[in-house]
Amino acid sequence: MPTLSVPDHPHQIPIDQLVTDLAVNPKKGLSADEAQNRYEEFGPNALQEVKRESVLTILLRQFTGVIVYILAAAAGISFFLGETVEGFAIIAVLLINALTGFILEWNARQSMDALRKMDTTPARVLRDGRVREISSEEVTIGDVLVVEAGDLVAADANLFEVSQLQTDESALTGESLPVDKNTDLPPAESPLGDQHNRLFKGTPVTAGTGRAIVTGIGQQTELGKIATMVEEAKRSATPLEAKLDGLAKVLIWVTVGLATLFLVVGLIRKEEPLRLIETALALAIAAIPEGMSVVATIALAYGMLRLAEKKVIVKRLSAVETLGGTNVIFTDKTGTLTQNRIEVNTLQLPDQYAEIQADAEAKKLAVVDGDQAIIESDVYQQLIRVGVLCNNADYDLVNGQPKEVGDPVEVSLLKFALAAGHDPDQIHQDFPRKAEKAFSSDTRIMGTLHQHEGGFFVAVKGAAEEVLDRCQSLDETSRKTYYDLSEKMATDGLRTLAFAYRETDTKPGDDFADNDLTYVGLIGFLDPPRTDVTPALKACREAGIKVIMVTGDHPATALTIASKVRLIEPGEEMVLTGKDLKPFGELKAADKKELLKCRVFARVSPAQKLDMIDLYQQHGDIVGMTGDGVNDAPALKKSDIGIAMGLRGTQVAAETADMVLKDDSFASIVTAIAQGRVIFENIRKFVLFLLSCNLSEIFVVTFAGFLNVGNPLLPLQILFINIVTDVFPALALGVGRENSSLMHRPPRDPKTPIMDGRDWRMVVFYALALTASVLGAYLLGTQKLGLTEKEGNNLTFYALSFAQILHVFNLRSGRSFFVNEITRNRYIWYAIGLCLLILALTYYVPFLAQVLSIGTIPSTELWLIVAAGVAPIILVQIVKAILRWRRQ
């Protein structure tokens, strides 16, 4: 068998040449034997399975990372030194973090399953001259596909026979309207949305019939190419993960530096090596905030639950914070900014114009722009009548729910009539149909003949040029004027139809729709914007977030919607198409600058969406991507935060994304952004809290070692403080809800770390305040009051714990110490009460007291503990007041 020549660009190949290249008889199809041979050569028409990571691989990956390695080393040293309890406590922390990460990653492994579910439908092909139904997996190159309304296209194919064929390609290309198919060759550079001579795998047939020769199966199809991009799109670490890793590295160097310095100084002093190692271990444990990742996870989970109440489902916890840092959002048009349905938008009568808003369910119609008196004219009434009669669709409300059958444009005409106060059923009863002239690609009109009150009524709709040519009463000037109006409406992104009628006493012949028509007017159809989008986009502008439309739809339509929802302002009316975009590797600096200025991109392929996201990510932005179609899946995965529409979106998009909007509302994104910003601010606060607490522990151990005044804190006591008494106040900070001003600030610079220079200065200041108070109490107790080393150790443990618990009040944002977001956070008070209870248990429960080396505390020591705990707050507030006074 000769090798088949499968074309790379099949839309450019004439059907006769395709028949020759693929060795197929379009009237008989392939023979059964030939189909079997090709099946063996090209394989099944299915998306390739990819090798997935094993459960063990995912689990082992949770035990990687700098902090994990340091903690593991600390646990090993603890066991070596005989500190078994301490070693097991560190291991418990590692296991909690690993289990959390494993569960989150396990839930993110389903993105390709939905794509494969689209392969399970049957297909009808021509084999040996007969139409046969086979599994879609058995369709092969050169097969003749037979499709009709209701079918799901089984493979990519070139059409050679059509009859009023339309397909819905919105999930693949973003085209909001059903696409009319024909056999004409499009221009060579045509994007998918303009390749009207082709069928694409996974798209439903909405009307008509057709036959086509299969040119691509499985991974070769456009759907397959998208599946490949979904698999290959790499998701880098989220900004939060990257920043926490960066913070961990800083802490590691601090730990290594201090521990090394301490060891060197101790060896020079000829101190006991074992004691030096134990102290260095204490420093290592003190430097690492073991509870930081756990608190971050819980804070994000709390934000996730709050968003779930607002109909936003978050699949990856870190996605909440990532969205809060997002400064660029790429949004699809169809179904995201628009309602993904066709509505009557513009009326252009011979002498009147209006833009309307029709609500069929409420039976209300409003003129939002133009001539308010248009709804009182006789021509307007005639336009409604023609739109209802020249119509094969059906629309009804069943138990309050709309039920639509037929072409979306014709359905919208019925809804328009209902909103205008007319009953389409009554109109049909008054004008019973006698004949129909179906729409065809040759005539480009549809006509119906009706009987009415002893006479006859002809209703016609179609392309403006064809309808106007049949209105002989119009002069050439009027005809050109109305045609120019239709062209302008099309330029504005509207799908336009012209309407005409004729009344006669005698029954006309078969050419009833071809002459003597009276022109009524034009109707412009549009997928209307969602009502909540405009205020949401305004909120994005106020928050400093750049929103960019990236769609596969027509550029004029994209620009119209962008203007209507105020995504662009006057002077920003620039739209670039896929043809305007150079390959990413060929872009020069000037090209990139031009792309970064544009806010609307149309006729963009999935691969180009990936390039655009990559461009902004390289520019240093945190990119969010919204979408609902199969064509959006690769970009949803590539972006820093993928946001899918849950109601109208495809399952592929929903399972690939990080977040799913249950109400498909762009406004919910703004809600999520606000919550994300609150979460990040909370994380910054509890990191500030934890680091200042941990640094105070380092200072206490280090300064005591340099002063050679004993060992005021044991490693296990430090670990207990880090995991218990530090974590609960930090957690309370992490679930705070307040900070209404965040959405009136520009997004934080994505390049800045969680802790900037000012934050680090605050950390050192807080740590020094805590250290001075606690170490001062320790020195006073041991040097002046005669406390033993163990009593001094107990004093330091409880004083530092109490001081760190109260330290949470130093993290307020407002000026008032007594009324602020900290004091109004009820979880802060719960955390303080719980920590005080736990500290009491460590004293009164013998087992805990023994593990932590806690002894009896005399009353003198108790007063020192209280004083050491309260003193840092007083000191910090005095210094802050002085600094405010100096600034003023």
N, C-alpha and C positions, 0 to 999 in steps of 0.2 A: 504494500500500500504506500503510495507516495506521501511524503511528509506534508502535512497541512500547513498552509501559510495563514496563521491567525494574526489579524491586524492589530497593531498597537493603538491606532486611533480609528476605530471602526466607524465613527460618525462621518468620516470623510470618504468612505468607500462606497461607490455606487453599488446598488443591489446586484446588478448583473456581474460585476467583478467579484462581489462577495460570494455569489453562488458558485462561480468558477473556483475561487480560492479555497472554499470549504467543501467543494465537491458534493453539492446537495441539490436535489430536485425539489424546488419550492412547492410543487403541486403534489408530490408524493412523500416528501420527507426522506429520512434515512431508512434504510432497510434494517431489520432487527439485527442481522449479523454485523453490519457496518456500525450500528450504534454500540454493540457490545465491544467491538474492536476499539472504538474511540473511548469508551468507558475505561478500558484497560490501559489505554495510552495516556489519557488525561486525568484519570482518577475520578472519584465521586464529586458531585456538585455540593460540597459542604465546606464549611470553614475549618481550617486546620486546628487540631487539638494542640495545645501547648503543654509542655512539661511543667507541672506546678511544683512549687516548693513543698517538701515534706513537712509534716507536723514537727518533726525533730529539728529541721533546719530553722523553722520559725521560732521554735522554743529556744534553741541555742543562741540565736541572734539577740535575744533579750539580755543575754549575759555579756554583752559587749559594751564598751564605753569606758571612758577614763575613770569616772567615779566608781563604776562597778569593779574595775581592776584594783583600785586603791582600797576599797572596802574589803575585797576578797583577800588582799595582802594583809590588811589589818586583822581580819578574822584568823588567818593562818598564824600570824605572830601571836595572837591571843592564845590560841591552842598550844603553841610552842612554849609560851610562858606559863601554861597551866591555868589561864583565865578562861575556863570552859564556858561559864555563863555568858561572859562578854562575847566570846566567839560565836555562840549560838544566836545571841541577840543581833549581831551584825548579819549573820546568814539569813535570819528572819526578814530583815529589811530588804535584802537582795531578792528573796523569793517573792515578797509582796510586789515589788516593782516589776519583776519578770512576769508574774502572772497577769498583772494589769496590761502590760504591753502585748503579751501573747493573745489575750482575749480580743484586744482592739484589732490586731493584725489579722486574726482568724476571720473576723467579720468583714474584712475588706477584700475577700478573694472571689467574689461572685460576678465581677463586671463582664466577663465574656459569656456567661451562661445565657444571658438574654439574647445576645447576638445569635447564638446557635439555635435558640428556639424558633427563630425566623426561618429555619431550614426545614421544618417538619411538615410543610403543606404539600398537598399533591399538585401535580402539574399535568396539563394536557398537551400532547405533542402529536405531530403527524408522523406515523411510522408505516411504511409499506402502503402508503396511500390512504390509511385510515387513522382517524383521531383516536388516540389511546390515552388513558389516564395512568400515569406512573408516579412513583415517588420522586420528589424534587431532587433527591440525591442522584437519581439515574439520568437526569438531563445532561446531555453532553454537547460538545462543540459541534455546530452544524445542525443540531436539531431544529425543527420548525415548531415554535411555540404557538399555541392557539389560546387566545385570551379573550375574556369578556368581562362585563361589569361584575364586580364581586370577587374576582380572582386576585391572588397575590402573585406577582410576577416571580417566576422561579429562577431566572438567570438574566444576565445582561444580553440584549438581543437587538438586532436591527430590523425595523419594520419594513415590510414590502406590501402589506395590504391592511387598510384601516377603514373603519366605518364609524365616524363620530366618536373616535376613541379618546378618552381622557384618563389620566392617571394622577394620583395624589402623591407628589414628590416632596411634600413639606418636611418629612422626617429626614430626607436625604439631602435636599438642596436648600431648604428654607423658603421655597416658593409657596406663598400662602394660598394661591388659587389653584384649582385643578388645571393640569397642563394639557392643552390640545395636542394630539399627536398626528403626524403626517409622514409621508415618505420622502419629502424634499430634503436634499443635502444642505445642512447648515454651513455657515462659514467655518473655515478650518480652525480658527481660534476660539470657537464658541465654547463657553463653560458648560457644565452639566445641565444647568437650568435652561439652556437654549438649544440643547441637542434634542429637538422634537422628533427626530426619526429613530429614537432609541427607547427601549424599555430597560428598566433597572431593577435588579433583584431586590426583593423585599418591599416594593412599592405596590399599593393596591390600585386596581383598575376601578374607576368610579363610573364610567359610562362607555358605551360602544363596544365594538369588537375589533380584533386585529390578529394578524399573523406576522411572525418575526423569526429571523434566523439567529440562533444563539451564537454569540461571539465571545462570551466570557462566563466561566463557571467558578464556583468556590472562591478561592483567594484572588482570582483574576478579576472578579466583579468589583464594582465601585464599593459595594457593601463589604466585600472581602478586604479591599485596600484600607477601608476605615478600621476594620477589625485588626489588621496588622498594625496600624498606627496606634490603636488603643494599647496593644501589647507592648509596642516599642517605646511609647511615651514614658519617659522616666520622671518619677515624682521625687524631687529632691527633698531634703529635710525641711520641715516647716520652719518659718522664722523663729518661732518659740524654741523648737528643739535645737536649732543652730545656736541661738543666744544662750540657752542653758548650758550647751556644750562649751561655748566660749567662756562662760562664767566658771565652769568646772575646771577648765585649764588654768585660769587665773588662781583659783583656790589651790590647785595642785602645786603650782610654783611657790605660792605663799607657804604651803605646808612643808615642801622640801627645803625651802630656804631657812625657815625658822628651826625646823628639826635639825638640819645640818649645823646651823649656827649653834644651837643648844648643845649638840653632841661635841662639837669642836671645843667650845668653851668648857664643857664639863670634863673632857679628857685632859685639857690643859691644866684644869684644877685638880686632876687625878681623882675624880669622883668615881664611885662604883659603877662599872659598865652596865650591870643589869638594871640599876636604878635609872641610868640615863636612857636605856632602851625603853623602859616602861614610860618614862616621861615623854620621849619622842613619840611613842605610840599614842599617848594621851593628846599630844599636839595634833597628830594626824586625824584622830577621831574628832577633835574639836574644830579642825579647819573645814571638815566636810559636813555640810548640813544634810544629814541622812534623810530627813523628812521632806526635803525640798521637792523631790520628784513626786512623792506621794501627795503632798499638799497641792502641787500644781495640777495633778490628775483630778483630785477631788474638786478643786476650784473650777476646773474646766467642765467636769461632769455636772456640777451645780448649774453652771451657765447653760449647759446642754438641756437640762431639765426645764429651766426657765424658758428657753426658746421653744421647747416642745409644747409648752402651754400656749405659745403664740403661733403654732402650726408650722414650726421650722424643725425638721428632723436633722440632727447632726450625727453623721456616721463615724467621724474621726474627731476625738475630743480636741486635739490641737487645732482643728479647723475653726473653733469658736474664736480663739485668740487671733488666728491668722486673718480672719475676716475683719477683726477690729483694726488690724494694721494695714488693710488693703487700701491702696490709693489709686488703683486703676481697676475698673470693672468693664470687661467685655461682655456685651449682652447681645443675644440673638434678638431678632425682631418678632418673628411669628410666634405667637403664643406667650411671649415674655413681655414685650411692650404692647403687643396687640392681643385681641381676643381670639385669634385663630378661627375667625368665621367671617363670612362675607356679609356686608350690610350695605343698604342704599345710603350713599353719603351726599351726593350732589345732584340737584335737579337743574337742568338747563332747558327751559321752555323757550319758544321763539322770542319772547319779549321779557322774560323774567328768569332770575337766577336765585337759587337758595341752597345753602348747606343745611342738612337736616340731621336730626337724631331721632331714630325711631325705636320705640319699645313696644314690641308686639304683645308681650305678656301683660303689660299694663294698659295696652291700647292707647298709648300716648305718643304724640309726635310733636317735636319742637323744632322751630327754625332757629338755628344757632348763628347763621350769617346770611346776609342777602335780603331779599324782598319778603317781608313778613306776610304780605297780602297774597302770596303765591298760592296758599292753600285754599283761597276763596275763588280761584279762577276756574272756568269751565275746562280749560285745557289741562289743568292739573287733574281734574276728575277723570278726564278721558285718558290721561297717561296711566293712572292707576288701573282703569278698566282694561286697557290693552296689556299691561303687565301681568294681570291676573289671567286673562283669556289665552294669551299666547304663552302657555306655561304648562308643563307636564309634571311639575313637582307637587308635593303635598306637605302641608304644615298644619299641625293641630296640637292643642293642649290636652294631654291625658292626665287626669288627676293633678293638674297644675304643672305638669312637667311637659316641656316642648318635645314633640316628636316630628322629626324632619325626614322626608324621603325625596330623593331626586337631586338634581344639579343644585349646588349651593347658591348660584346666582339666581336661579328661578325661585328657590326657597326664600331668598332675601326679598324678592318682589312680593311674595305672599305676605311676609311679615310687615313689609312697608304698607301694604293695603290694610292689614289689621290695625296697625298703629294709627293709620289715617282715619279709622272708624268704619271701614268697609268690611263686609263679610264675603270672602272669596267664594264660599259655597253658594251663597245667594246669587252672586254674579254669574256663576256657572249655570245655575238654574234658570236665570233670566236670559242667558245667552247660550243655549245648548249647542255643543260643537257638532258640526256636520262633516268637516274635512280638515286635514292637516297637511301642510307642506313641511317636512322635517328639515332641520338645519343640515347643511352639507358644506364641506370645505370649498365646493365650487361656487355656490350661490352666496354663502355666508349670511343667510337670513333664515328665519323660521316664520311661517304664517299659519294661521288657523281661521277657519270659516265657521261662522255661528249664525243661527237663526234668531231673529228678534222682532216681535210685534209685526209679523207679516212680511218683514224684510230680512235682509242679511247684513251681517257685520263681519268685516275682515280685520284681524289684528295681526300686526307684523312687528318683529323686532330683529335686530341684527347689527352688522357692522355699519357704521355711519355712512360710508361711501355708497354701499349697496342700497341702503334704505333711501337715502337722498336721491339716488338715480331713479328710483321708482316713484318719486313724488313729482309728477309732471307739472303740477301747478306752481312749483317754485321756479323762479328765474335763476340764472347762473350766479348772479351776485349773492342772492340769499343762500343758494346751495353751498357756495364757497365759504360764506360766513359761518354757516352751521358746521361745515366740515372742519374749518379752522378751530372752532370752539371744541370740537371733539378731540382734535390733535392736542390742543392745549391741556385738556383734562387728562389725556393719556400721559403727556409730559409731566403733569403734576402727580403721576403715580396712580391714577384711577383707571380701572377697567371700565370701558365705556360702551354702552349700547344705545342705538337709536330706535325710536318707536314711531309707528305710523298706523293709520287705520283707513278703512273705506266703508261707507254705508251705501247699499244699493237695494232697489226694490226687487230686482230679478236675481236669481241664483247665478253667480258667475261660473266660468269654466275652471279647468284645472290650473289655469294661470292666474288664479284669483289674487295671488300675492305679488304679482309682477308689474302692476301698473295702476295708474289713477289713485295713488295713495295720498292721504293728507298727513303731512308731517306734524308730529306732536311734540317731540323734544328728545333730549338726551338724559340718560341717567348714568352717573359715575358711581362705581362700586368700590368699596375699600374694606380691608380688614381693619375694623376700628380700633383705636388705641384703648387700652385699659384706663378706666377713669382714675385709678389711684396712682398711675405712673408719674404724672406731672408733679404733684407735690413731693413724691419720693425722689424724683430727680432734683428738685429744688433743694431738698434736704442734703442730697449728695454734694451739690455745689457748695452749700454752706459749710459742709464738713470737709471741703477740700478734696473731694473724690472725683476723679475724671471718669466719665462714663462714655464708652465707645460702642457704637452699633456695628456688629459684624454679621452680615446676613448673606444668604445665597439668593435673595430676592432681587427684583429689578431695581436699578439705581434710583429711578424716579420715585418709585414706591417707598424705598428706604428713606429718601430725603424728605418726602412728604410726611411720613410718620415721625421722623426725627424733629421736624419743625412743629408738628402738632403737639407733641409731648414736651416740647421745649428742651429737648436734649441738646439742640444747637440754638444759638442766638443769632440775630441778624448780623451778617458779616462772616458767619462760620459755615456758609452753605457750600462746603466742599465735599464731594463724594468721590472716592476712588473705587475702581472695580478690580476684579481679579486680573483682568488684562493689563491694568496699569502697574501691577506689582511685579517687580523683577524678582528672579530667584534670590533667595535670602543671601547666598554667598556672593552675589554680584552687587549688593547694595553698597554705595559709597556713603560717606558721612553726610553729604547734602541730601541724599535720598532718605536716609534714616531720619534726618531732621524734619523732612517734609511729611513722612509717615507719622511721626510723633505729633504733628499738628492736626492731622485729619481726625474727625470724630465719627465719620460714617463710611463704612466699607460695604460694597454690594457685590453680588456675583462672586463671592469668595469661596474657594474650595476648602475642605477640611485641612489639607496640608498647609494652605496659606494662613488659616487661623492659627495653626501651631507656630508658624514663623512669626506672626504678629505678637503672640504671647511671649515667644522667646526674645523678640526685640525689646519689649518692655522689661522683661526680667533682666536682660543684660544691662538695660538702662538703670537698673537698681530699684525697680518698682516691685511692689507686691501685687500680683495680678489675680483678680477674681474673674471667673467666667460663668455666665448663666446660659442655659440652653435647655432644649427639650427634645431635640431630634437625634437620630442615629449619627448624622453628620457632625453633631456637637461633641460626641463622646471622646474623641482623641484630645480635643482642646480642654474639655472638662478635666481630664486626667492630667494634662500637662500643666495646667494653671496651678498657682499656689493654693487656690480654693475653688473647687468646682461646685456650682450651685445648679441643681436640676429642678425642673417644674414637675410637681407630683401629679397634678390632675390631667393635664394634656400631654405631658412628656412621655417619651418612650421608656420602656423598661431599661433599655440599654443605657440611656442617659442617667436615669435615676440610680442605677447600680454602679456606674462609673464615678459619679460625683461624690463629693465629701458631704454635701448638704442637700436636702430635698425640701422644697417649699410645698406644703400640703395644699395651700390655697392658690398657688401659682402667682402670688402677688409680689411684684417688684418692691412694694412697700415693706414687705417682710424682710427683704434684704437690708433695708435701712435699720429696721429693728434689730436684726442680727449684728449689724455693724456697731450699733450703739452698745449692745451687750458685749461684743468683742472688745470694744475699747474699755468698758468697765472692767472686764476680766483682766485685760493687760495691766490696767492701773492697779487692780487688786494684787496681781502677781508681783508687780514692781514693789508694792508695799510690803508683801510678806517676805519677798527676797531681801529687802532692806532690813526688815525685822530679823529674819533668820541670820543674815550675815553679821549684823551688828551684835547679835547674841553670841554667835560662834566666835567672832573676833574677840569679844570680851573674854571668852573662855581661853583663847590662845594667849591673850595678854596676861591673864591671871596666872596661867601655868608658866609662861615664859619669864615674866617679871619676877615671880617667886623664885624661879630657878636661878636667874641672874643675881638676885639678892641673897640667894642661899638661905632662905628662911623656911625650907621644908617643901612638902608637896601638898598644896591646898586642895587639889582635886584629883581623884582617881579616875582612870580611863573609863570604868564602867559607870561611874557617876556622870561623867561628861556625856556618855552615850545615852544614859537615861534622860538627862536634861534635853538633849537634842531630839530624842524620839517622842518624849511625852510632854514635858512642860513647855517646850518650844513649839511643838507641832500644833497644839490646840488653839493657842492665840493666833498663830499664823494661818490656820485654817479658817478661823473666824474672819480674819482680814480678807482671805481669799473669796469669801462668799458675800462680801458686802454688795449692796445694790445701788447705792447712791453715787451720783456724780453727773448731774444733768448738764454741766457745762462742756463735757467732752465732745459732744456733737457740734459744738460751735467753734471747735479748734481745728486747724488743719491736721491731717494724719501725721503721726510721728514719722520721722525719717527712718525708713526701713533699715538703713545701714547702721543706725545707732544701736548699741547693745542695750540690754535690759537696764543696766546700771551705767549712767553717765558719770562724768567727773564730779559733778555736784553730789550725786548720790553716794559715791565712794567717800567723799569728804564727810558726808553725814554719817556713814557707817563707822568711820574711824572716830568721829566725835562721840557718837552714841556709845561705842565700845569703850572708849577711854573714860566716859562718865560712869559706865557700869563697873569698869575695872577699878577705878579710883575708889568708888564707894565700897565695893566688896573686898578688895585687897586691903583697903584702909581698916575695915572692920576686922579682917583676919589678923593684921598686924597688931591692932589695938588689943584684940583678945589674947593673942599668944604672947606678945611682948609686954603688955601692961597689966592684963588681968590674970595672967598665969594659966591660961587654958593649955591643956595638953595638945599634942600634934593631932590626935584623933578628934578631940573636941573642936580644934581649929578647922579640921577638915569638914566636920559636920556643919560648923558655922558657915564656911564658904559655900558648901553645897546648897544649904537652904537660903542663904542670903542671895546667892546668884540666881537661884530658881525664882525667888520672890521678886527680885529686881527685874528679871526678864519677863515675868508675867505682867507686871505693871508697866513695863516698857512699851506695851502696845498702845498706850495713850499718847506716847510721843509721836505716833505716826499720823496724827490728824492733819487735815489740809486747811481747815478754817482757822480763823483767829481765836475764836472762843474755845477755851479749854473744856468747858462743861457742856456745850451744845455743838456737836459736829457729827460727821459721818461715823466716827468711832463710837461715841457714846450712844448714838441712836441705833447702832447695830446690836440687836439683842444677842446675837451669837457670841459677841465679845464677852458679854456678862456670863453667858453659859460656860464659855471656855475658862474664864477666870475662876468661876465656882468649881468646875471640874478639876482644874489644875491644883487648886488649894486642897480639894478633897484627896487627890492622889498623893500630894505631899504629906498630908496627915496620915494616910495609909502607910507610907514608907516609914513613918516613925512608930506607928502603933501596931503594925502587922509584923510579927517577929521574922517571918521568912524574908520579907522585903528588906527589913532593917539589916538582917544578916548579909544578904546579897550585896547591899549597897554600903556595908560597913558603917551603919548608923548606930550611934550610941546615945546615951542620955544627954539631954540638953538642959543645962541649968537656966534659971530665969534671966540671969544677966545676959547669957548668950541669946536668949529669945528677943530681948529688946535690941540687941545689936543687929539681929536678922531683920527686924522690922525697920530699923533706921536705915540699914544698908539698902533695903528694897525701895524705900520712899525717896531717899536722897537723890538718885539719878533723875527722877522726874522733876524735882525742884530745880536741880542744877540745869537741866536741859531747858526748862521753861524760862528761867532767868536769862540764859544766854540768847534764846530766841527773841525774847522781849527786847534785849539790848540791841540785837541786830536789826530788828524792825524799827526801833527808835533811830538808829544811825541812818538807815535807808530813808526815813522820812525827813 
